[in-house]
Amino acid sequence: MSVQIRFEKSLTDEEWQTLFEWDKNIFGVEDMLYRWRPKDWHFIVEAKGRVVSHVGVLQTTVRAGEHAVLVAGIGGVVSVPEAQGRGHAQSAMRRAVEFMRDELQVEFGMLFCLPRLAPFYARQGWQLLEETVEFEQPSGPIPSPFCVMVLPFGGREWPAGKTLLGGLPW
């Protein structure tokens, strides 16, 4: 059977359970108790009639140095264990990037990841930000303990200076 990628505004409860509840700590950060922003759009990969992978997207403006920058955030990139290593997440990422660039027409994509995942995104053209990125948590603003990566559209360069999300990470 074929692999399909669907675009949705929300996930069903069953899709959420399949994608995000197969382990207590699938992203390796659940014990840190961070609060995360929900995604506005979802790219869902189905293989053999089963939901196997997901990429979430949202749109926001962040402050980088002295500049307001329109970004599309990527989050919730996941594949269920039996579908990992088959390129499903990479295919969903490609579709999400097309949507961000062509439909949302943002200046950059932006994502947060663990250091071990940075090479996966770098192979797809994402660039690691070296300067401080700060996001909100219930206790107040904190520097990101995660790698933060951006994907430039239209030949842009990320503005120099500290980046402030002004809200929860995604």
C-alpha positions in Angstrom: 0.0 0.0 0.0 1.0 3.6 -0.5 2.2 6.2 1.9 0.1 9.4 2.1 0.7 12.7 3.8 -2.5 14.5 5.0 -2.8 18.1 6.0 -5.1 18.8 9.0 -5.9 21.7 11.3 -6.1 19.3 14.3 -5.4 15.7 15.3 -8.1 13.3 16.5 -7.7 11.8 20.0 -6.9 8.5 18.4 -4.1 10.1 16.2 -2.7 11.9 19.2 -2.6 8.7 21.2 -0.9 6.8 18.4 1.7 9.4 17.7 2.5 10.8 21.2 1.5 8.2 23.8 3.6 5.2 22.8 6.2 6.1 25.4 6.2 8.3 28.5 9.3 10.3 27.2 9.3 10.1 23.4 11.1 13.4 23.0 13.5 12.9 25.9 12.5 16.1 27.6 9.2 15.3 29.3 10.9 15.1 32.7 12.0 18.8 32.3 8.3 19.8 32.6 8.5 22.5 29.9 5.3 24.0 28.6 4.9 24.0 24.8 2.7 25.9 22.4 0.2 23.9 20.4 0.6 23.7 16.6 -1.9 25.2 14.2 -1.4 22.8 11.3 -0.4 19.1 11.1 1.2 17.0 8.4 0.2 13.4 9.1 1.9 10.5 7.4 -0.2 7.3 6.9 1.4 4.0 5.7 -0.7 0.9 5.1 -3.7 2.8 6.5 -2.0 3.6 9.8 -0.9 6.9 11.2 2.9 6.6 11.5 4.5 10.1 11.5 3.7 13.8 12.2 5.1 17.3 11.8 3.3 20.2 13.4 3.5 23.9 12.2 2.6 27.2 13.6 3.2 30.8 12.6 4.5 33.6 14.8 6.7 36.6 15.0 9.9 36.6 17.1 12.4 39.3 17.9 16.0 38.8 16.6 18.3 41.6 17.7 16.4 44.7 16.6 14.2 43.0 14.0 10.7 41.4 14.1 11.0 38.2 12.1 8.0 36.3 10.7 8.7 32.5 11.3 6.9 29.2 10.9 7.7 27.0 13.8 8.2 23.2 13.4 7.4 20.9 16.3 6.1 17.6 17.3 8.2 15.8 14.7 7.7 12.1 15.5 7.4 8.7 14.0 6.0 5.6 15.8 8.7 3.0 16.6 7.8 0.5 13.9 8.0 3.3 11.2 11.2 5.0 12.3 14.1 5.1 9.8 11.9 4.8 6.7 11.9 8.5 5.7 8.4 9.3 6.8 9.3 12.3 9.0 11.6 13.6 6.3 8.8 13.4 3.8 6.4 15.2 6.1 9.1 17.8 6.8 9.5 18.5 3.1 5.7 19.0 2.8 5.7 21.3 5.8 8.6 23.4 4.4 6.7 23.8 1.1 3.7 25.0 3.1 5.7 27.4 5.2 7.5 28.9 2.2 4.6 28.9 -0.4 1.4 29.3 1.7 2.5 31.1 4.9 5.3 33.0 3.1 7.4 33.4 6.2 10.9 34.6 6.3 12.3 31.6 8.1 11.4 28.2 9.6 12.4 27.7 13.2 12.6 24.6 15.4 14.0 23.4 18.7 15.7 20.0 19.0 18.1 17.9 21.1 21.7 18.0 19.9 21.5 14.4 18.7 18.8 15.4 16.2 20.6 18.5 14.8 22.3 16.5 12.0 18.9 15.2 10.8 17.7 18.8 10.3 21.1 20.1 9.0 20.9 17.5 6.2 17.6 19.2 5.2 19.2 22.7 5.1 18.4 23.9 8.6 21.1 26.1 10.2 22.1 26.1 13.9 21.7 29.5 15.7 24.7 30.3 17.8 23.3 33.3 19.6 21.0 33.1 22.7 17.4 32.2 22.1 15.0 32.9 25.0 11.5 31.6 25.5 8.7 31.9 28.1 7.8 29.4 30.8 5.4 29.8 33.7 8.4 30.9 35.9 9.4 33.6 33.3 11.8 33.9 30.4 14.6 31.3 30.1 17.4 30.7 27.7 16.7 27.7 25.5 18.5 24.6 26.6 17.8 23.1 23.2 19.5 23.5 19.8 17.6 26.2 17.9 17.7 25.9 14.1 16.4 28.1 11.3 15.7 27.5 7.6 16.0 30.7 5.6 13.7 31.4 2.7 14.5 33.8 -0.2 18.2 34.0 0.6 17.7 35.8 3.9 20.2 35.8 6.7 19.1 35.5 10.3 19.5 38.8 12.1 22.4 39.2 14.6 21.6 39.4 18.3 19.6 37.7 21.0 16.3 36.1 19.8 13.2 36.5 22.0 10.2 34.3 21.3 7.9 36.3 23.5 5.9 33.1 24.3 6.1 29.4 24.8 8.4 27.3 22.6 7.0 24.8 20.1 
